[in-house]
Amino acid sequence: MVRVRFAPSPTGYLHIGGSRTSLFNWLYARAKQGKFILRIEDTDKARSKKEFLDEILESLRWLGMEWDELYFQSQRFALYKEYAQKLLDKGLAYREGEAIIFKVVPQKIKINDLIHGEIEFDATTIKDQVLIKSDGTPTYNFACVVDDALMQITHVIRGDDHISNTPKQVMLYQVLGFPLPQFAHIPLILGKAGGRLSKRTGAVAISEYRKAGYLAEALVNFLMLLGWSPGNNQEIITLKEAINRFDITQVNKTAAIFDLEKLNWLNNYYIKHTEPQRLRELVIPLLVDAGLVDKANLDKEYVLKILKLFQPRLNNLKDFCAWADFFFKKEIEIEPAAKEKFLAVDKSAEFKLFLEKLAALEDFNPLSIEEAFRNLVRELNIESRSLIHPLRVALTGKTVGPGLFEVIYYLGLERTKQRLSKWIK
Ligand code: GLU
């Protein structure tokens, strides 16, 4: 039976790289009807924080990667000592003060990596390895091997950055008499301009993406494509479908490129295809946070209507708060450049006439509003644009947004009057 593990250290938040490693493990486990084990590598007591642990667990759950077993290395110190003692007893390790050190035997080590193929290491330069530090805590390499062996991990799927640890670990498997697992080292993720991912290029916590209004299914889809492809240029793929198609041996050897535009494109796709009612539930907390709505007296129907207006264009739900703010604010702010460009010329007469026409409408709806507008520009013999842009800026504070007549309709006659009156001298 396939048993894989994701082994994060709770010394930081879950990032793109870690969640992708976790996802490939999870997918492989589900594809092979095996087990996905979550192992918290919290041996460093000073740097491990509950806050990070909570964020990691919550983000994994949010992304849909439920684990079958959960272990904490901090609860297993006695085991690591026991195995270190075995090596001491056999004369394969020695003490140096309180520390226990592994005597490395110079040799060449070969592994057959499922992604990279055969890798040969010249381990003749590897120095003796600390197994247990003088403070009693195990080193990463030692705890990792003891755990992978005792947890019967069949496939060690992890980032490329651990390739250099592999020969050290293989030597430990050998002296401990444990069978070797298969190794699969997945490629690094680089920024679009090359180089490591930085905060600016996307290396932010998964929880930050969540807060910015990315949908879990979009993020998961995005992560899948970082080093793997379902083939046929297919880019939209759900977690469920990926389970049937995923194969760890088909993961790329070369670095994956993090492309925020692609994430935005995927998120836009999933937003477009999500039930508005579900989106509304996701967007309400963001609106509350942004101070745009009051939780206590919230017009959920109104939120839904406005959301639908913006739904096709949203790259993330936070954009909604920024783009649709004028529907929720009492006083709007006008972008200075927009004011300069479209409201510098006095539109008093036109605004006044337009308001009169709106007030006279029997039925106030986007179509009748449009008709009123068209009639006015015809009567005044002016171009539509000369009025449409000033109206939009005066009503929304922005130069772009949904169709103007829908904007007026959803703002309602009262608010339209209020906002235009400001510009009537
Ligand atoms: N705790 C290690 C890390 O976060 C795990 C490495 C491994 O998978 O072996 O990088």
Residues whose N, C-alpha, C, O or C-beta is under 5 A from the ligand:
A	BS01	LIG	A7 P8 S9 E41 C144 R158
